[in-house]
């Protein structure tokens, strides 16, 4: 009798431990590669569907200013194809991952913008006084330096839908890391 109680208790603990492991939160940095950082890297986006990563780099002119016609260069790193770079297709650029940017009249070297697929949060791309290109994006209601985005996608229906978005960045004044998770 004592032996069977022990087996039942061990079995219950095993089941609870298995459930806890199943429900454990896995962040993209736990499973996806981190793209190499560069002097022009603004931020990148990763999605739950695969490890391919959309990169957003500052598009600088020869004199290290943002290119007024296209201040951000967006492209893929195709990790599932050996890490090769690939430009966005026209559809990806105009419907999904592309940006709309417009020069800010009151501030030199500064561009307002938004994602073409999600216009609710506006951002600013600019060069800091230290010469560093940054993308300031609303994280927790405050303009922060955006570093990475993770999008949880549900692909069970006819069209994929976004379950939630996670944002990582840093406070431009303190350098402190910031994080937000939201449902669009």
C-alpha positions in Angstrom: 0.0 0.0 0.0 2.8 2.4 0.9 4.6 1.6 -2.3 1.5 2.4 -4.5 1.0 5.7 -2.6 4.6 6.6 -3.4 4.1 5.7 -7.1 1.0 7.8 -7.2 2.7 10.8 -5.6 5.7 10.5 -7.9 3.4 10.2 -10.9 1.4 13.3 -9.9 4.7 15.3 -9.4 5.9 14.1 -12.8 2.7 15.2 -14.5 2.8 18.7 -12.8 6.4 19.1 -13.8 5.7 18.2 -17.4 2.8 20.7 -17.5 5.0 23.4 -16.0 7.6 22.8 -18.6 5.0 22.9 -21.4 3.7 26.3 -20.1 7.2 27.7 -19.5 7.6 31.0 -21.3 10.1 30.8 -24.1 11.4 34.1 -25.4 12.7 34.5 -29.0 16.2 34.9 -27.7 16.0 31.4 -26.2 15.3 29.8 -29.6 16.2 32.3 -32.4 19.6 33.5 -33.5 20.6 37.1 -32.6 21.6 39.0 -35.7 25.1 40.5 -35.4 25.0 44.1 -34.3 26.3 46.9 -36.5 26.9 50.6 -36.3 23.8 51.2 -38.5 21.4 48.6 -37.0 18.2 50.2 -35.8 16.2 47.1 -34.8 15.0 43.8 -36.0 11.8 41.7 -36.1 11.5 38.0 -35.5 8.3 36.0 -35.8 7.2 32.7 -34.1 6.7 31.1 -37.6 10.4 30.7 -38.3 13.9 32.1 -37.5 14.1 34.3 -40.5 14.7 37.9 -39.3 13.7 41.2 -40.8 16.5 43.8 -40.3 16.0 47.6 -40.2 19.3 49.4 -40.7 19.9 53.2 -41.0 20.5 54.0 -44.7 23.3 56.5 -44.5 24.8 58.7 -47.2 28.6 59.0 -47.7 28.7 61.9 -45.1 27.0 59.7 -42.4 23.6 61.4 -42.7 20.3 59.6 -43.1 19.3 59.2 -46.8 16.4 61.6 -47.2 14.7 59.5 -49.9 15.0 56.2 -47.9 16.3 56.6 -44.4 15.8 52.9 -43.4 17.1 49.9 -45.4 14.9 46.8 -44.6 15.9 43.3 -45.6 15.9 39.6 -44.5 18.5 37.5 -42.9 17.3 34.1 -44.0 18.6 31.9 -41.2 16.8 28.8 -42.5 18.9 29.3 -45.7 22.3 29.6 -44.1 22.0 33.2 -43.0 22.0 34.8 -46.4 20.7 38.3 -46.9 17.7 38.9 -49.1 15.9 42.1 -50.0 12.2 42.3 -49.2 9.8 41.5 -52.1 7.6 44.3 -53.3 4.6 42.8 -51.5 6.5 42.4 -48.2 7.8 46.0 -48.5 4.4 47.5 -49.3 2.1 45.4 -47.1 3.9 43.7 -44.3 7.4 44.9 -43.2 7.8 48.2 -45.1 7.9 51.6 -43.5 6.5 54.9 -44.4 8.9 57.8 -43.5 8.6 61.5 -43.8 11.2 64.1 -42.9 10.4 66.1 -39.8 10.3 69.8 -40.8 11.3 71.1 -37.4 14.3 68.8 -36.7 17.2 68.0 -39.1 18.2 64.4 -39.6 14.9 63.2 -38.2 12.1 61.2 -39.9 8.6 60.4 -38.6 7.3 57.0 -39.7 5.1 54.0 -39.2 4.9 50.4 -40.2 2.7 50.0 -43.3 1.1 46.9 -41.6 0.6 48.6 -38.3 0.0 52.4 -38.3 -1.2 52.9 -34.7 2.3 53.5 -33.3 4.4 56.1 -34.9 8.2 56.2 -34.6 11.1 58.6 -35.2 14.4 57.7 -36.9 17.2 60.1 -36.3 20.9 60.6 -35.7 21.7 61.3 -32.0 24.1 64.1 -31.1 26.8 61.3 -30.7 26.3 60.3 -34.3 24.4 57.1 -33.6 21.3 56.3 -35.7 18.3 55.3 -33.6 14.6 54.4 -34.0 12.5 55.9 -31.2 9.4 53.9 -30.7 6.6 54.1 -28.1 7.3 51.4 -25.5 5.1 51.6 -22.3 3.8 55.0 -23.5 7.3 56.7 -23.8 9.6 57.1 -26.8 12.3 54.6 -26.3 15.2 53.3 -28.5 13.7 50.2 -30.2 16.1 47.2 -30.4 14.0 44.2 -31.2 10.5 43.0 -31.9 9.0 39.6 -31.6 5.6 38.8 -33.2 3.6 35.7 -32.1 1.7 34.6 -35.1 -1.3 32.2 -35.3 -1.2 30.4 -38.6 -4.1 28.1 -37.9 -6.7 30.0 -40.0 -6.8 30.9 -43.7 -4.8 34.1 -43.0 -2.1 34.4 -40.3 -3.0 36.7 -37.4 -1.0 38.4 -34.7 -1.5 37.0 -31.2 0.8 39.5 -29.5 3.9 41.7 -30.0 6.9 42.0 -27.7 9.1 45.1 -27.8 12.6 45.4 -26.3 14.6 48.6 -26.2 16.3 51.0 -23.9 15.5 54.4 -22.3 17.5 57.1 -24.2 18.1 59.1 -21.0 19.1 56.3 -18.6 20.2 53.5 -20.9 18.0 51.2 -18.8 16.4 48.2 -20.7 12.7 48.5 -21.4 10.1 45.9 -22.4 6.5 45.8 -23.4 4.1 43.0 -24.6 0.8 44.0 -26.2 -2.0 42.6 -28.3 -2.6 44.7 -31.4 
